[in-house]
Amino acid sequence: MSEEISEIKTCYKHPNRETLICCNQCGRPICMDCAVSTPTGYRCKECVKEQQKKFNTAVSRDYVLSAIVAFLIGALGSFVLYFFNFYSMLTAIILGLLLGNLIAKAVRAVTQKRRAADLNKLTAIAAGIGGAVPILRYILGLFRMIFIGNYAGLMGYTLSVGWGILYIALLCTTILTNMRGFAIRRR
């Protein structure tokens, strides 16, 4: 009986870790810290990055256009939120969800459906900054109330800042969810 003795494989990045897993793209041995689970099996991080580059099609003007669109719509929503001071929580939720969807669709239209992971993040950040501009007035008012000791007005300013933060959180989350597109995620 001949017994096959296979060579012990070690991770190409971590030579002190033994492994049985190999990248299904390049064939290098990888440990679980270096392995990325894909629908077709495990791959090393370098092969995943190379694959992702094929899906990043955005050009430089797309970043500028998406930032402008997201900033303007995000700021408009925040102004509307503070224009309707009644039902602020409900208004913040509705505006965050609706305008997040609107921004994602508008950015897809102005970028002609080109995409990139950084474009998605930039869009969410620009919308968050646009939505934060009107909130600054209430944040400054909150600090002023604390500084002068007017604790009666403190609750109103705190709620106003809270509704604005809720609006921005829902806005950015909705944008990132709707713009995510194809992405390989590690599990």
Residue frames as a rotation matrix with the C-alpha (Angstrom) as fourth column:
MET 1
0.575 0.818 0.000 0.00
0.818 -0.575 0.000 0.00
0.000 0.000 -1.000 0.00
SER 2
-0.550 -0.753 0.360 1.42
0.744 -0.638 -0.198 3.31
0.379 0.159 0.912 -1.02
GLU 3
0.317 0.617 -0.720 0.44
0.865 -0.499 -0.047 6.18
-0.389 -0.608 -0.692 1.14
GLU 4
0.133 -0.223 0.966 0.33
0.659 -0.707 -0.254 9.59
0.740 0.671 0.053 -0.47
ILE 5
-0.021 -0.198 -0.980 1.94
0.870 -0.486 0.080 12.23
-0.492 -0.851 0.183 1.66
SER 6
0.509 0.259 0.821 0.78
0.689 -0.695 -0.207 15.61
0.517 0.671 -0.532 0.55
GLU 7
-0.619 -0.762 0.190 2.76
0.563 -0.599 -0.569 18.71
0.547 -0.245 0.800 1.20
ILE 8
0.006 0.597 -0.802 1.41
0.922 -0.313 -0.226 20.76
-0.387 -0.738 -0.553 4.07
LYS 9
-0.065 0.068 0.996 0.09
0.673 -0.733 0.094 24.02
0.737 0.676 0.002 2.66
THR 10
-0.330 -0.022 -0.944 0.49
0.792 -0.550 -0.264 27.29
-0.513 -0.835 0.199 4.47
CYS 11
0.740 0.663 -0.110 -1.25
0.541 -0.685 -0.487 30.57
-0.399 0.301 -0.866 3.77
TYR 12
0.206 -0.687 0.697 0.67
0.852 -0.224 -0.473 32.72
0.481 0.692 0.539 1.32
LYS 13
0.289 -0.071 0.955 0.30
-0.204 -0.979 -0.011 35.75
0.935 -0.192 -0.297 3.62
HIS 14
0.454 -0.062 0.889 0.59
-0.891 -0.016 0.454 33.94
-0.014 -0.998 -0.062 6.95
PRO 15
-0.033 -0.548 -0.836 3.30
-0.589 0.687 -0.427 31.27
0.808 0.478 -0.345 6.60
ASN 16
-0.898 -0.306 0.317 2.76
-0.429 0.438 -0.790 30.05
0.103 -0.845 -0.524 10.17
ARG 17
-0.109 0.936 0.333 -0.89
-0.707 0.163 -0.689 29.03
-0.699 -0.311 0.644 9.44
GLU 18
-0.937 -0.120 0.327 -1.66
0.092 0.820 0.565 25.68
-0.336 0.560 -0.757 7.90
THR 19
-0.182 0.905 -0.383 -4.64
-0.722 -0.388 -0.573 25.53
-0.668 0.172 0.724 5.55
LEU 20
-0.472 0.141 0.870 -6.61
0.480 0.869 0.119 23.26
-0.739 0.474 -0.478 3.28
ILE 21
0.623 0.780 -0.062 -8.25
0.444 -0.418 -0.793 26.10
-0.644 0.466 -0.606 1.34
CYS 22
-0.626 -0.752 0.207 -6.95
0.613 -0.311 0.726 27.50
-0.481 0.581 0.656 -1.93
CYS 23
-0.286 0.472 -0.834 -8.17
-0.463 -0.830 -0.311 30.49
-0.839 0.297 0.456 -3.94
ASN 24
0.196 0.435 0.879 -10.37
0.512 0.719 -0.470 29.17
-0.836 0.542 -0.082 -6.74
GLN 25
0.968 0.084 -0.238 -9.07
-0.133 -0.632 -0.764 31.90
-0.215 0.770 -0.600 -9.06
CYS 26
0.429 -0.887 -0.174 -5.28
-0.827 -0.308 -0.471 31.87
0.364 0.345 -0.865 -8.66
GLY 27
0.602 -0.105 -0.791 -4.79
0.081 0.994 -0.070 28.65
0.794 -0.022 0.607 -6.67
ARG 28
-0.459 -0.802 0.382 -2.77
-0.337 -0.240 -0.910 30.15
0.822 -0.547 -0.160 -3.80
PRO 29
-0.202 0.363 -0.910 -3.33
0.796 0.601 0.063 28.58
0.570 -0.712 -0.411 -0.36
ILE 30
-0.398 0.179 0.900 -5.26
-0.335 -0.941 0.038 30.92
0.854 -0.286 0.435 1.96
CYS 31
-0.907 0.141 -0.398 -6.24
0.421 0.372 -0.827 30.83
0.031 -0.917 -0.397 5.61
MET 32
-0.005 0.999 -0.037 -9.72
0.995 0.009 0.098 31.76
0.098 -0.036 -0.995 6.81
ASP 33
0.137 0.003 -0.991 -8.60
0.423 -0.905 0.056 35.33
-0.896 -0.426 -0.125 7.59
CYS 34
-0.697 -0.489 -0.525 -7.49
-0.268 -0.501 0.823 35.80
-0.666 0.714 0.218 3.97
ALA 35
-0.808 0.425 0.409 -10.40
0.589 0.607 0.533 33.92
-0.021 0.672 -0.741 2.38
VAL 36
-0.648 0.697 -0.307 -13.38
-0.639 -0.717 -0.280 35.77
-0.415 0.015 0.910 0.95
SER 37
-0.498 0.555 0.666 -16.50
0.437 0.824 -0.359 33.69
-0.748 0.112 -0.654 0.46
THR 38
-0.674 0.312 -0.669 -18.02
-0.695 -0.576 0.431 34.22
-0.251 0.756 0.605 -3.01
PRO 39
0.422 0.904 0.068 -20.95
-0.798 0.406 -0.446 32.47
-0.431 0.134 0.892 -4.70
THR 40
0.716 -0.188 -0.673 -18.42
-0.425 0.647 -0.633 30.27
0.554 0.739 0.383 -6.52
GLY 41
0.573 -0.520 -0.634 -16.15
0.706 0.706 0.059 29.43
0.417 -0.481 0.771 -3.57
TYR 42
0.666 -0.401 -0.629 -13.29
0.388 -0.535 0.751 30.99
-0.638 -0.744 -0.201 -1.66
ARG 43
0.563 -0.548 0.619 -10.98
0.548 -0.313 -0.776 33.57
0.619 0.776 0.124 -3.20
CYS 44
-0.289 -0.723 -0.627 -8.03
0.946 -0.318 -0.068 35.57
-0.150 -0.613 0.776 -1.95
LYS 45
0.326 0.453 -0.830 -8.51
0.460 -0.843 -0.279 39.28
-0.826 -0.291 -0.483 -1.35
GLU 46
-0.555 -0.607 -0.568 -6.30
-0.225 -0.548 0.806 40.25
-0.801 0.575 0.168 -4.31
CYS 47
-0.897 0.268 0.351 -8.41
0.440 0.463 0.770 38.25
0.044 0.845 -0.533 -6.77
VAL 48
0.087 0.965 -0.248 -11.59
0.959 -0.149 -0.243 39.77
-0.271 -0.217 -0.938 -5.33
LYS 49
0.079 -0.128 -0.989 -10.15
0.093 -0.987 0.135 43.30
-0.993 -0.103 -0.066 -5.70
GLU 50
-0.883 -0.452 -0.130 -9.17
-0.112 -0.066 0.992 42.55
-0.457 0.890 0.007 -9.29
GLN 51
-0.572 0.756 0.319 -12.68
0.811 0.463 0.358 41.29
0.123 0.463 -0.878 -10.02
GLN 52
0.236 0.684 -0.690 -14.26
0.754 -0.577 -0.314 44.35
-0.613 -0.447 -0.652 -8.40
LYS 53
-0.506 -0.513 -0.693 -12.20
-0.010 -0.800 0.600 46.69
-0.862 0.310 0.400 -10.62
LYS 54
-0.907 0.200 0.371 -14.14
0.413 0.239 0.879 45.39
0.087 0.950 -0.299 -13.63
PHE 55
0.004 0.998 -0.069 -17.37
0.973 0.012 0.231 46.61
0.231 -0.068 -0.970 -12.05
ASN 56
0.116 -0.039 -0.992 -16.11
0.494 -0.865 0.091 50.08
-0.862 -0.501 -0.082 -11.09
THR 57
-0.093 -0.047 0.995 -17.02
0.995 -0.043 0.091 52.05
0.038 0.998 0.051 -14.20
ALA 58
0.786 0.466 -0.407 -17.46
0.521 -0.853 0.028 55.59
-0.334 -0.234 -0.913 -12.81
VAL 59
0.002 -0.749 0.662 -15.52
0.778 -0.415 -0.472 58.47
0.629 0.516 0.582 -14.34
SER 60
-0.775 -0.466 -0.426 -14.33
0.630 -0.520 -0.576 61.57
0.047 -0.715 0.697 -12.47
ARG 61
-0.788 0.508 0.348 -17.27
-0.388 -0.848 0.361 63.80
0.478 0.149 0.866 -13.45
ASP 62
0.039 0.820 -0.571 -19.65
0.202 0.553 0.808 61.23
0.979 -0.147 -0.144 -11.95
TYR 63
-0.317 -0.240 -0.917 -18.23
0.926 0.128 -0.354 61.95
0.202 -0.962 0.181 -8.51
VAL 64
-0.993 -0.063 -0.097 -18.80
0.078 -0.983 -0.166 65.70
-0.085 -0.173 0.981 -8.87
LEU 65
-0.517 0.856 -0.024 -22.32
-0.434 -0.238 0.869 65.31
0.738 0.460 0.494 -10.28
SER 66
0.052 0.563 -0.825 -23.40
0.505 0.698 0.508 62.80
0.861 -0.443 -0.248 -7.67
ALA 67
-0.604 -0.325 -0.728 -22.05
0.797 -0.265 -0.543 64.96
-0.016 -0.908 0.419 -4.83
ILE 68
-0.962 0.264 0.064 -23.91
-0.254 -0.958 0.136 68.04
0.098 0.115 0.989 -6.10
VAL 69
-0.240 0.928 -0.287 -27.20
-0.281 0.217 0.935 66.18
0.929 0.305 0.209 -6.62
ALA 70
-0.018 0.204 -0.979 -27.01
0.739 0.663 0.125 64.44
0.674 -0.721 -0.163 -3.25
PHE 71
-0.831 -0.347 -0.435 -26.04
0.553 -0.607 -0.571 67.62
-0.066 -0.715 0.696 -1.37
LEU 72
-0.848 0.514 0.133 -28.87
-0.437 -0.818 0.375 69.68
0.302 0.260 0.917 -2.88
ILE 73
0.007 0.898 -0.439 -31.61
-0.168 0.434 0.885 67.09
0.986 0.068 0.154 -2.38
GLY 74
-0.198 -0.150 -0.969 -30.36
0.835 0.492 -0.247 66.26
0.514 -0.857 0.028 1.13
ALA 75
-0.959 -0.180 -0.221 -30.39
0.267 -0.835 -0.481 69.94
-0.098 -0.520 0.849 2.11
LEU 76
-0.590 0.805 0.069 -33.82
-0.508 -0.436 0.743 70.48
0.628 0.403 0.666 0.55
GLY 77
0.067 0.612 -0.788 -35.22
0.317 0.736 0.599 67.61
0.946 -0.290 -0.145 2.60
SER 78
-0.491 -0.326 -0.808 -33.77
0.860 -0.029 -0.510 69.00
0.142 -0.945 0.295 5.78
PHE 79
-0.979 0.190 0.076 -35.26
-0.193 -0.980 -0.040 72.43
0.067 -0.054 0.996 5.10
VAL 80
-0.205 0.950 -0.236 -38.65
-0.365 0.149 0.919 70.79
0.908 0.275 0.316 4.51
LEU 81
-0.123 0.094 -0.988 -38.28
0.726 0.687 -0.025 68.85
0.677 -0.720 -0.153 7.78
TYR 82
-0.707 -0.231 -0.668 -37.73
0.674 -0.508 -0.537 72.06
-0.215 -0.830 0.515 9.73
PHE 83
-0.834 0.524 0.175 -40.44
-0.357 -0.753 0.553 73.94
0.422 0.398 0.815 7.84
PHE 84
0.286 0.913 -0.292 -42.99
-0.299 0.375 0.878 71.41
0.910 -0.163 0.380 9.12
ASN 85
-0.600 -0.590 0.540 -42.19
-0.652 -0.030 -0.757 71.49
0.463 -0.807 -0.367 12.83
PHE 86
0.135 0.695 0.706 -45.25
-0.886 0.403 -0.228 69.42
-0.443 -0.595 0.671 13.70
TYR 87
0.939 0.210 0.272 -45.10
-0.131 0.950 -0.284 65.63
-0.318 0.231 0.920 13.25
SER 88
0.371 -0.877 -0.305 -41.32
-0.925 -0.379 -0.034 65.93
-0.086 0.295 -0.952 13.03
MET 89
-0.341 -0.522 0.782 -40.56
-0.457 0.819 0.347 62.27
-0.821 -0.239 -0.518 13.73
LEU 90
0.356 0.575 0.736 -42.96
0.419 0.606 -0.676 61.04
-0.835 0.549 -0.025 11.06
THR 91
0.948 -0.043 -0.316 -41.73
-0.273 -0.623 -0.734 63.70
-0.165 0.781 -0.602 8.63
ALA 92
0.065 -0.998 0.024 -38.10
-0.913 -0.049 0.405 62.72
-0.403 -0.048 -0.914 9.29
ILE 93
-0.269 -0.118 0.956 -38.82
-0.012 0.993 0.119 59.06
-0.963 0.020 -0.269 8.59
ILE 94
0.651 0.611 0.450 -40.84
0.449 0.167 -0.878 59.71
-0.612 0.773 -0.166 5.43
LEU 95
0.852 -0.358 -0.382 -38.41
-0.510 -0.732 -0.452 62.28
-0.118 0.580 -0.806 4.04
GLY 96
-0.073 -0.946 0.316 -35.36
-0.752 0.260 0.605 60.14
-0.655 -0.193 -0.731 4.83
LEU 97
-0.188 0.061 0.980 -36.75
0.288 0.958 -0.005 57.12
-0.939 0.281 -0.197 3.02
LEU 98
0.759 0.575 0.304 -38.32
0.457 -0.139 -0.878 58.96
-0.463 0.806 -0.369 0.07
LEU 99
0.816 -0.470 -0.336 -35.42
-0.564 -0.775 -0.287 61.31
-0.126 0.423 -0.897 -0.60
GLY 100
-0.121 -0.851 0.511 -32.87
-0.498 0.498 0.710 58.52
-0.859 -0.168 -0.484 -0.14
ASN 101
0.087 0.263 0.961 -34.60
0.630 0.733 -0.258 56.63
-0.772 0.627 -0.102 -2.96
LEU 102
0.951 0.311 -0.001 -34.87
0.211 -0.648 -0.732 59.81
-0.228 0.696 -0.681 -5.03
ILE 103
0.437 -0.867 -0.241 -31.16
-0.755 -0.499 0.425 60.59
-0.489 -0.004 -0.873 -4.62
ALA 104
-0.270 -0.536 0.800 -30.17
-0.023 0.834 0.551 57.04
-0.963 0.130 -0.238 -5.63
LYS 105
0.385 0.500 0.776 -32.33
0.766 0.296 -0.571 57.25
-0.515 0.814 -0.269 -8.77
ALA 106
0.972 -0.025 -0.235 -31.13
-0.122 -0.905 -0.408 60.77
-0.203 0.425 -0.882 -9.62
VAL 107
0.128 -0.992 0.005 -27.47
-0.680 -0.084 0.729 59.78
-0.722 -0.096 -0.685 -9.23
ARG 108
-0.172 -0.133 0.976 -28.00
0.434 0.879 0.197 56.73
-0.885 0.457 -0.094 -11.42
ALA 109
0.740 0.535 0.407 -29.55
0.604 -0.261 -0.754 59.00
-0.297 0.804 -0.516 -14.05
VAL 110
0.872 -0.407 -0.271 -26.83
-0.449 -0.886 -0.117 61.68
-0.192 0.224 -0.955 -14.02
THR 111
-0.117 -0.963 0.245 -24.02
-0.687 0.256 0.680 59.11
-0.717 -0.089 -0.691 -14.00
GLN 112
0.168 0.306 -0.937 -25.71
-0.939 0.339 -0.058 57.04
0.300 0.890 0.344 -16.72
LYS 113
0.932 0.356 0.070 -25.73
-0.349 0.827 0.441 54.03
0.099 -0.436 0.895 -14.39
ARG 114
0.055 -0.954 -0.293 -21.96
-0.090 0.288 -0.953 53.94
0.994 0.079 -0.070 -14.01
ARG 115
0.931 0.357 0.073 -20.94
-0.133 0.147 0.980 52.70
0.339 -0.922 0.185 -10.60
ALA 116
-0.227 -0.955 -0.193 -18.18
0.034 0.191 -0.981 52.43
0.973 -0.229 -0.011 -8.05
ALA 117
0.165 0.252 -0.954 -18.08
0.898 0.361 0.250 51.68
0.408 -0.898 -0.167 -4.34
ASP 118
-0.697 -0.496 -0.518 -16.48
0.668 -0.712 -0.216 55.07
-0.262 -0.496 0.827 -3.63
LEU 119
-0.784 0.495 0.375 -19.22
-0.076 -0.675 0.734 56.80
0.617 0.547 0.566 -5.64
ASN 120
0.178 0.880 -0.441 -21.85
0.448 0.327 0.832 55.27
0.876 -0.346 -0.336 -3.35
LYS 121
-0.007 -0.263 -0.965 -20.00
0.998 -0.067 0.011 56.41
-0.068 -0.963 0.263 -0.24
LEU 122
-0.929 -0.369 0.007 -19.45
0.367 -0.921 0.134 59.91
-0.043 0.127 0.991 -1.62
THR 123
-0.432 0.851 0.298 -23.14
0.040 -0.312 0.949 60.21
0.901 0.422 0.100 -2.49
ALA 124
0.385 0.581 -0.717 -24.19
0.723 0.293 0.626 59.23
0.574 -0.759 -0.307 1.02
ILE 125
-0.325 -0.596 -0.734 -21.65
0.905 -0.422 -0.058 61.59
-0.275 -0.683 0.677 2.61
ALA 126
-0.947 -0.018 0.321 -22.71
0.163 -0.888 0.430 64.52
0.277 0.459 0.844 0.40
ALA 127
-0.037 0.998 0.052 -26.38
0.183 -0.045 0.982 63.90
0.983 0.046 -0.181 1.19
GLY 128
0.294 0.091 -0.951 -25.56
0.928 0.209 0.307 63.73
0.227 -0.974 -0.022 4.92
ILE 129
-0.711 -0.596 -0.373 -23.64
0.653 -0.756 -0.037 67.01
-0.260 -0.270 0.927 4.79
GLY 130
-0.748 0.505 0.431 -26.46
0.003 -0.646 0.763 68.65
0.664 0.572 0.481 2.82
GLY 131
0.264 0.899 -0.350 -28.97
0.402 0.227 0.887 67.40
0.877 -0.374 -0.302 5.37
ALA 132
0.033 -0.335 -0.942 -26.81
0.999 0.028 0.025 68.62
0.018 -0.942 0.336 8.26
VAL 133
-0.735 -0.394 0.552 -26.57
0.454 -0.891 -0.033 72.25
0.505 0.226 0.833 7.09
PRO 134
0.001 0.784 0.621 -30.04
-0.240 -0.603 0.761 73.29
0.971 -0.150 0.187 8.40
ILE 135
0.636 0.232 -0.736 -29.46
0.549 0.534 0.643 71.35
0.543 -0.813 0.212 11.62
LEU 136
-0.429 -0.900 -0.074 -26.50
0.724 -0.294 -0.624 73.56
0.540 -0.321 0.778 12.54
ARG 137
-0.347 0.388 0.854 -28.91
-0.348 -0.899 0.266 76.32
0.871 -0.205 0.447 13.56
TYR 138
0.713 0.701 0.029 -30.55
-0.327 0.296 0.897 74.01
0.620 -0.649 0.440 16.09
ILE 139
0.379 -0.678 -0.630 -27.22
0.791 0.590 -0.159 72.62
0.479 -0.438 0.760 17.33
LEU 140
-0.651 -0.606 0.457 -25.99
0.332 -0.768 -0.547 76.17
0.683 -0.205 0.701 17.97
GLY 141
0.018 0.765 0.643 -29.30
-0.570 -0.521 0.636 76.97
0.822 -0.378 0.427 19.68
LEU 142
0.758 0.214 -0.617 -28.91
0.255 0.773 0.581 73.90
0.601 -0.597 0.532 21.86
PHE 143
-0.171 -0.910 -0.378 -25.45
0.878 0.032 -0.477 75.01
0.446 -0.414 0.794 23.00
ARG 144
-0.595 0.017 0.804 -26.73
-0.118 -0.991 -0.066 78.54
0.795 -0.134 0.591 23.57
MET 145
0.494 0.856 0.156 -29.55
-0.367 0.043 0.929 77.21
0.789 -0.516 0.335 25.79
ILE 146
0.580 -0.365 -0.728 -27.06
0.707 0.670 0.226 75.20
0.406 -0.646 0.647 27.82
PHE 147
-0.458 -0.870 0.181 -24.63
0.690 -0.476 -0.545 78.12
0.560 -0.125 0.819 28.06
ILE 148
-0.569 0.268 0.778 -27.19
-0.372 -0.927 0.048 80.68
0.733 -0.262 0.627 29.24
GLY 149
-0.990 0.126 0.064 -28.93
0.003 0.471 -0.882 78.15
-0.141 -0.873 -0.466 31.48
ASN 150
-0.261 0.945 -0.197 -32.32
-0.948 -0.289 -0.131 78.28
-0.181 0.153 0.972 29.77
TYR 151
-0.938 -0.176 0.300 -33.27
-0.170 0.984 0.046 74.67
-0.303 -0.008 -0.953 30.39
ALA 152
-0.006 0.998 0.066 -36.91
-0.148 0.064 -0.987 75.25
-0.989 -0.015 0.147 29.44
GLY 153
0.590 0.218 -0.778 -36.01
-0.749 -0.214 -0.628 75.56
-0.303 0.952 0.037 25.75
LEU 154
-0.435 -0.888 0.148 -33.50
-0.789 0.455 0.414 72.74
-0.435 0.064 -0.898 25.91
MET 155
-0.258 0.396 0.881 -36.00
0.139 0.918 -0.371 69.96
-0.956 0.027 -0.292 25.18
GLY 156
0.773 0.607 -0.184 -37.30
-0.050 -0.231 -0.972 71.63
-0.633 0.760 -0.148 22.00
TYR 157
0.372 -0.728 -0.576 -33.81
-0.927 -0.330 -0.181 72.09
-0.059 0.601 -0.797 20.58
THR 158
-0.538 -0.566 0.624 -32.80
-0.564 0.793 0.232 68.57
-0.626 -0.228 -0.746 21.59
LEU 159
0.156 0.691 0.706 -35.80
0.261 0.660 -0.704 67.09
-0.953 0.294 -0.078 19.77
SER 160
0.845 0.148 -0.514 -35.12
-0.390 -0.488 -0.781 69.23
-0.366 0.860 -0.355 16.70
VAL 161
-0.125 -0.960 -0.249 -31.53
-0.984 0.088 0.154 68.01
-0.126 0.264 -0.956 16.54
GLY 162
-0.488 -0.016 0.873 -32.71
-0.251 0.960 -0.122 64.43
-0.836 -0.278 -0.472 17.12
TRP 163
0.589 0.756 0.286 -35.22
0.128 0.263 -0.956 64.52
-0.798 0.600 0.058 14.26
GLY 164
0.649 -0.423 -0.632 -32.53
-0.754 -0.465 -0.464 65.92
-0.098 0.778 -0.621 11.99
ILE 165
-0.465 -0.847 0.257 -30.13
-0.819 0.522 0.239 63.14
-0.337 -0.099 -0.936 12.94
LEU 166
-0.114 0.532 0.839 -32.87
0.070 0.847 -0.527 60.56
-0.991 -0.002 -0.134 12.34
TYR 167
0.845 0.437 -0.308 -33.52
-0.216 -0.247 -0.945 62.08
-0.489 0.865 -0.114 8.89
ILE 168
0.235 -0.846 -0.478 -29.82
-0.972 -0.198 -0.127 62.02
0.013 0.495 -0.869 7.98
ALA 169
-0.541 -0.441 0.716 -29.36
-0.532 0.839 0.114 58.44
-0.651 -0.319 -0.689 9.22
LEU 170
0.229 0.716 0.660 -32.33
0.227 0.620 -0.751 57.17
-0.947 0.322 -0.020 7.20
LEU 171
0.817 0.038 -0.575 -31.30
-0.481 -0.506 -0.716 59.22
-0.318 0.862 -0.395 4.16
CYS 172
-0.082 -0.963 -0.257 -27.74
-0.994 0.061 0.087 57.87
-0.068 0.263 -0.962 4.08
THR 173
-0.512 -0.061 0.857 -28.75
-0.272 0.958 -0.095 54.29
-0.815 -0.281 -0.507 4.86
THR 174
0.540 0.793 0.281 -31.38
0.104 0.268 -0.958 54.31
-0.835 0.546 0.062 2.10
ILE 175
0.631 -0.391 -0.670 -28.88
-0.769 -0.429 -0.474 55.71
-0.103 0.814 -0.572 -0.40
LEU 176
-0.440 -0.889 0.123 -26.25
-0.871 0.456 0.182 53.08
-0.218 -0.027 -0.976 0.41
THR 177
-0.273 0.424 0.864 -28.82
-0.041 0.892 -0.450 50.29
-0.961 -0.158 -0.226 0.32
ASN 178
0.725 0.687 0.049 -30.21
0.052 0.017 -0.999 51.35
-0.687 0.727 -0.023 -3.06
MET 179
0.683 -0.514 -0.519 -26.88
-0.728 -0.424 -0.539 52.08
0.057 0.746 -0.664 -4.70
ARG 180
0.265 -0.668 0.696 -24.98
-0.536 0.498 0.682 49.05
-0.801 -0.554 -0.226 -3.47
GLY 181
0.477 -0.067 -0.877 -25.17
-0.858 0.184 -0.480 47.11
0.194 0.981 0.030 -6.76
PHE 182
0.769 -0.264 -0.582 -22.82
0.137 0.958 -0.254 44.17
0.624 0.116 0.773 -7.18
ALA 183
0.143 -0.770 0.622 -20.44
-0.917 -0.340 -0.210 43.61
0.373 -0.540 -0.754 -4.31
ILE 184
0.203 -0.178 -0.963 -18.65
0.211 0.968 -0.135 40.56
0.956 -0.176 0.234 -3.03
ARG 185
0.384 0.014 0.923 -18.88
-0.795 -0.504 0.338 40.52
0.470 -0.864 -0.182 0.73
ARG 186
-0.672 -0.636 -0.380 -16.90
-0.255 0.680 -0.687 38.54
0.696 -0.365 -0.619 3.24
ARG 187
0.430 0.900 -0.073 -19.06
-0.300 0.219 0.929 36.41
0.852 -0.378 0.364 5.48
